[in-house]
Amino acid sequence: MKIYIILIAAVLVVACHKMPVSKPDTIQNISYSNHPKHNVYQPLLESYKTSTGSPGSIMLIKRYNENVWIGSVGSSNLAYNVPMRTNLQFRTGSITKMFTAVIILQLVNENRLNLASTLNNYIPSLARYVPKNNTISIRHLLAHQSGIYDPANESMGYKADILNHPVQMAEMTVEEKMRKYVSGKSLKFEPGSDYSYSNTNFWLLGAIAEELTGKKLEDLFRERIYLPLGMNNTYLQVKDDRNVARGYADLYKNGQLLDVTLFDKAEGDGEADGGLISTAEDLYKFLNGLFTNQLLPASMVEEMKRKQLASCNTPECEYGLGIEIWRTKAGLAYGHNGALLGNEANALYYPDKNAVTILYKNNGNGSVKDFLDDLVN
C-alpha cells in the first residue's frame, strides 16, 4: 500500500494538522552483538539507513545453519530522541496481505470457501459496488486479477481525504469506503485477464472472512496465526501506539522529515490490506511458519507461491495468492513489501537458501534492497 502525495496538498495538510506525540515507555533493547556475523551485518544496516535518509532502521537475517540476527540503528521517535530497538513494533503496510490471504486459504482448506466462487456469493452488500461482481472470483481478488479500482493509488479524492481528514478516514468502514471511492468505477479489464494491484481486493477479502466466520479479522489473525506461531507482539486492531515506531516523510521535498504517523494510522490501522503492526522477530516467525507448512498444507503453500497470471512476462505482474514473487541474485524469493507514507517494510523467504530477510525503516521513500540478496547468497 502506498499513498503518492501531491506536494501542494501535503503542504496544506501539515499546516492544518498538529500531530501529538506521546512519550514512549522505556523498553530494554535486545542485543545480538554476540552473533558471529554481527560485525558484517550491522555496518550494512547503518549504510542502508544513511543512504535512505531514514531516522532509523531494523534488519533481520536468518541464514541456513545460523541463528537469527536482528540489528537496529538510529531513532524510532525523533520528538523524544528514542533509539530504534531490535524488538520494536512497527507498521508493516501490505505485508498484512499475506496474513489475510492465509486466513482465506485456511477457510478454503476447511471447505468453507471456494477459490472459484464469485464475490457476489459471499458479501452481496459490498459486491454491489463492483461491476461484474458475479465474474470476480476469490482467486482473482487474492491474485490482483479482479480489475477493481484502487482508491489508495488512483483516487485524488481518497488521497486528499487521508491528508485533510485523517481522523474521519480512520473511522470509515469498508462499506463506506466502497460506496464513496469505488462505486461507479469501471473495471480495468475483464476479471482474470490481467494484473493490477488493488488494495480494494483485500478490503473485500477481509470482509468475506469476517462474514463467513462471524469473527473480527483481528480475532482470526490471533486465533489462527499469532497463537499457533507464538507471535506475542503483533496486532491488527487499533491500540495505543506510543511504543510503535513513528513514521516520517519529506513532504516539502526540502530534506526535512516530518512526522506523518497520523496519516499512516488513517490509511492502515486495522485494515485487511495494510494495518498489521509487528516486530522483526514476529514476522520471521510468520514466514518460517508459513513456509514450513504450519499454517497451511504444503500443496496450498505451493499454490500461494505460483505465479497466477499465465500470460505475465515481467516482474511487475509476478504475483501469487497474496504473495509477491521476487527474482533476486539469491534465487526466487517470496513475501511482501509494505509501504505507507512514513514507513517501508520488507519480508522475504528464500527457499533455495532456506533464508529469511526482514528490513524496515521509518521513512516512506522507496529503497533499493539488493544488498540483502548478497547476505543470503
C-alpha positions in Angstrom: 0.0 0.0 0.0 1.4 3.4 -0.9 -0.1 6.9 -0.9 1.5 9.1 -3.6 1.3 12.7 -2.3 0.9 15.8 -4.4 3.2 18.3 -2.8 0.7 21.2 -2.7 -1.9 19.0 -0.8 0.8 17.8 1.6 1.9 21.3 2.4 -1.6 22.4 3.2 -2.2 19.4 5.4 0.9 19.7 7.5 -0.1 23.3 8.2 -3.5 22.2 9.4 -2.7 19.1 11.5 -0.6 19.2 14.6 0.4 15.6 15.4 0.6 15.0 19.2 3.4 12.6 20.0 3.1 10.6 23.3 6.3 9.7 25.1 7.0 6.0 24.7 7.8 3.7 27.6 11.4 2.8 28.3 11.9 -0.7 27.0 15.2 -2.7 27.0 16.7 -3.4 23.6 17.7 -7.0 22.8 21.3 -7.1 21.6 22.6 -9.6 19.0 26.2 -8.3 19.2 27.4 -11.8 20.1 26.2 -13.2 16.8 29.2 -14.3 14.7 28.1 -12.1 11.7 27.2 -9.0 13.8 30.2 -7.0 12.6 29.3 -7.9 9.0 25.5 -7.1 9.2 25.5 -4.1 11.4 27.6 -1.8 9.1 25.3 -2.7 6.2 22.3 -1.7 8.1 23.9 1.6 9.1 24.7 2.2 5.4 21.1 1.4 4.4 19.7 3.9 7.0 22.1 6.6 5.8 21.5 6.0 2.1 17.7 6.2 2.5 17.7 9.3 4.7 15.7 7.5 7.4 15.6 8.3 11.1 16.1 4.6 11.9 16.1 1.0 10.6 15.8 -2.6 11.7 17.1 -5.7 9.9 16.7 -9.4 10.5 18.9 -12.0 8.8 18.3 -15.8 9.1 20.6 -17.9 7.1 20.8 -21.7 6.9 22.6 -23.1 9.9 22.9 -19.7 11.5 20.9 -18.3 14.4 18.7 -15.3 13.8 20.4 -11.9 13.8 18.5 -8.7 14.4 20.1 -5.3 14.3 18.7 -1.7 14.8 20.1 1.7 14.2 19.0 5.3 14.5 15.8 6.7 16.1 12.3 5.4 16.3 10.9 8.7 17.7 12.5 12.0 16.9 10.4 14.0 19.2 11.8 12.2 22.2 15.1 11.0 20.6 14.2 7.4 21.3 16.7 4.9 19.8 15.4 2.3 17.4 15.3 -1.2 19.0 15.6 -4.7 17.6 12.3 -5.6 19.4 10.4 -2.5 18.4 6.9 -2.7 16.9 6.4 -1.1 13.5 3.7 -0.7 10.8 4.1 -3.3 8.1 1.8 -2.0 5.4 1.0 -4.5 2.7 2.8 -7.3 4.4 -0.7 -7.6 6.1 -2.0 -9.0 2.8 -0.1 -12.3 3.4 -1.9 -12.7 6.7 -5.3 -12.0 5.2 -4.5 -14.5 2.4 -3.6 -17.2 4.9 -7.0 -16.8 6.6 -8.8 -17.0 3.3 -6.9 -20.1 2.3 -7.4 -21.7 5.6 -11.2 -21.3 5.0 -10.7 -22.8 1.6 -8.9 -25.7 3.1 -11.8 -26.2 5.5 -14.3 -26.2 2.6 -16.0 -23.1 3.8 -14.9 -21.1 0.8 -14.0 -21.9 -2.8 -11.4 -20.1 -4.8 -13.6 -20.3 -7.9 -16.7 -18.8 -6.2 -17.6 -15.3 -7.0 -17.7 -12.1 -5.0 -21.5 -11.8 -5.1 -21.9 -15.2 -3.4 -20.4 -14.0 -0.1 -20.8 -10.3 0.5 -23.6 -9.0 -1.8 -23.9 -5.8 0.3 -20.4 -4.9 -0.7 -20.3 -6.6 -4.1 -23.0 -4.3 -5.4 -20.4 -1.5 -5.6 -18.3 -3.5 -8.0 -19.2 -4.1 -11.7 -19.3 -7.7 -12.9 -19.2 -9.0 -9.3 -20.6 -12.3 -10.4 -17.5 -12.9 -12.5 -14.8 -11.9 -10.0 -13.6 -14.9 -8.0 -11.9 -15.3 -4.7 -8.8 -16.3 -6.7 -9.0 -13.1 -8.7 -9.1 -11.0 -5.5 -6.1 -12.8 -4.0 -4.0 -12.5 -7.2 -4.9 -8.9 -8.0 -6.7 -10.0 -11.2 -10.1 -8.5 -10.5 -9.6 -5.2 -12.2 -11.2 -3.4 -9.3 -10.4 0.3 -8.9 -7.8 1.0 -6.2 -8.5 4.4 -4.4 -5.3 4.3 -2.4 -3.2 4.6 -5.6 -5.7 6.1 -8.1 -8.2 8.4 -6.4 -7.1 12.0 -5.8 -10.2 12.4 -3.5 -9.1 9.4 -1.4 -5.6 10.8 -1.0 -6.8 14.3 -0.2 -9.2 12.9 2.4 -6.4 10.9 4.1 -4.3 14.0 4.3 -7.1 16.5 5.2 -9.4 14.3 7.3 -7.3 11.5 8.8 -9.4 11.0 11.9 -12.6 10.6 10.0 -10.9 8.3 7.4 -9.6 6.1 10.2 -13.2 5.6 11.4 -14.6 4.7 7.9 -16.0 1.2 7.4 -15.2 -0.9 4.3 -18.7 -0.3 3.1 -18.4 3.5 3.5 -15.1 3.4 1.6 -16.6 1.2 -1.2 -19.6 3.4 -1.6 -17.6 6.7 -1.6 -14.5 5.7 -3.6 -15.2 2.5 -5.6 -18.9 2.7 -6.6 -19.4 3.8 -10.2 -15.8 3.0 -11.2 -15.4 0.6 -14.2 -13.1 -2.4 -14.0 -9.8 -2.0 -15.7 -10.1 -5.3 -17.5 -12.1 -8.5 -17.7 -11.6 -10.3 -14.4 -8.8 -12.9 -14.7 -7.3 -11.5 -17.9 -4.7 -9.2 -16.5 -3.0 -8.0 -13.3 -3.4 -4.7 -11.5 -2.5 -4.2 -7.8 -5.5 -3.1 -5.8 -5.9 -2.7 -2.1 -9.6 -2.9 -2.6 -9.3 -6.7 -3.3 -8.1 -7.2 0.3 -10.7 -4.9 1.8 -13.2 -7.3 0.3 -11.3 -10.4 1.3 -11.2 -9.3 4.9 -14.9 -8.6 4.8 -15.5 -12.1 3.4 -13.5 -13.8 6.2 -15.5 -11.9 8.8 -18.8 -12.7 7.1 -18.1 -16.4 6.9 -16.8 -16.8 10.4 -18.8 -14.2 12.3 -15.5 -13.0 13.9 -13.4 -9.9 13.5 -10.3 -10.2 11.4 -8.1 -9.4 14.4 -9.6 -12.4 16.2 -9.0 -14.6 13.2 -5.4 -13.5 13.0 -4.9 -14.1 16.7 -6.5 -17.5 16.9 -5.2 -18.9 13.6 -1.8 -17.2 13.2 -0.4 -15.4 16.3 -1.1 -18.0 18.9 -0.1 -21.1 16.9 3.2 -19.4 16.0 3.9 -17.7 19.3 3.7 -14.2 17.9 3.3 -12.2 21.0 4.0 -8.7 19.7 1.7 -8.5 16.7 -1.8 -7.0 16.3 -4.2 -5.6 13.7 -6.8 -3.7 15.7 -6.2 0.0 16.6 -4.5 0.4 20.0 -2.5 2.9 22.0 0.6 3.0 19.7 3.0 5.2 21.7 5.6 2.3 21.7 5.3 1.8 17.9 7.9 3.4 15.6 6.9 6.8 14.3 6.7 7.3 10.6 8.4 10.2 8.7 8.3 11.7 5.2 9.9 14.6 3.4 6.6 16.2 2.5 8.0 19.6 1.4 10.8 18.0 -0.6 13.3 20.1 1.2 15.2 17.4 3.1 13.3 17.9 6.3 11.4 14.9 7.7 8.0 15.4 9.2 6.1 13.0 11.5 3.3 11.6 9.3 2.1 8.9 11.8 -1.4 10.3 11.9 -1.8 9.7 8.1 -0.3 6.2 8.4 -2.8 5.4 11.1 -5.7 6.7 9.0 -4.6 4.7 5.9 -3.7 1.4 7.5 -4.5 0.6 11.1 -7.0 -2.2 11.5 -7.3 -2.8 7.7 -7.0 -6.2 6.0 -4.8 -4.7 3.2 -2.2 -2.9 5.4 -2.9 -2.5 9.1 -0.7 -5.0 10.8 1.7 -3.9 13.5 4.5 -6.3 14.3 8.2 -6.8 15.1 11.0 -8.3 13.0 11.1 -11.4 15.2 7.3 -12.0 14.8 7.5 -11.5 11.1 10.2 -14.1 11.0 8.0 -16.5 13.0 5.3 -15.9 10.4 7.4 -16.5 7.3 9.0 -19.6 8.9 5.6 -20.9 10.0 4.0 -20.3 6.6 6.8 -21.9 4.5 7.2 -24.9 6.8 3.5 -25.6 6.3 2.5 -24.9 9.9 -0.4 -22.7 8.8 -1.5 -24.4 5.5 -0.9 -27.7 3.8 2.2 -27.9 1.5 0.1 -28.0 -1.6 -1.7 -24.8 -0.7 1.5 -23.0 0.1 2.8 -24.0 -3.3 -0.3 -22.6 -4.9 0.3 -19.4 -3.0 3.8 -19.2 -4.4 2.7 -19.9 -8.0 2.5 -17.1 -10.5 -1.2 -16.7 -11.1 -1.3 -14.8 -14.4 -0.1 -17.2 -17.0 0.5 -14.5 -19.6 2.7 -12.5 -17.3 6.2 -11.9 -18.7 7.5 -9.1 -16.5 8.4 -8.9 -12.8 5.7 -6.3 -12.2 2.9 -8.9 -12.6 4.5 -11.9 -11.0 2.2 -12.3 -8.0 0.9 -15.4 -6.3 -2.1 -15.6 -3.9 -1.4 -12.8 -1.5 2.3 -13.2 -2.1 4.9 -11.2 -4.2 7.4 -13.2 -6.2 10.8 -11.6 -6.2 13.6 -12.5 -8.7 16.8 -12.0 -6.7 20.5 -12.8 -7.0 19.9 -15.5 -4.4 17.1 -17.1 -6.4 13.4 -16.7 -6.2 12.1 -15.2 -3.0 8.5 -15.0 -1.7 7.0 -12.5 0.7 5.8 -8.9 0.5 6.8 -5.3 0.6 4.8 -2.9 2.7 4.8 0.9 2.2 2.9 3.7 3.9 3.7 7.4 3.8 6.1 7.2 6.7 7.1 3.5 6.7 8.6 0.8 4.5 8.9 -2.8 5.4 10.1 -5.9 3.5 9.8 -9.6 4.4 11.2 -12.3 2.2 11.7 -16.0 2.3 14.4 -17.6 0.0 13.6 -21.3 -0.4 16.8 -22.2 -2.3 18.9 -20.8 0.6 16.5 -21.6 3.5 16.9 -18.0 4.5 14.7 -15.1 5.6 15.3 -11.3 5.5 13.2 -8.6 7.2 14.0 -5.0 6.6 12.3 -1.9 8.0 12.8 1.9 8.0 10.7 4.7 9.3 10.8 6.8 6.2 8.3 6.0 3.5 10.5 6.7 0.5 11.3 3.7 -1.7 14.6 2.0 -1.4 17.0 -0.4 -3.1 17.4 -3.7 -1.1 19.7 -5.7 -3.4 22.3 -6.0 -0.7 20.0 -8.4 1.1 20.5 -10.9 -1.7 24.3 -10.9 -1.2 23.8 -11.6 2.5 21.8 -14.8 2.0 23.6 -15.9 -1.2 
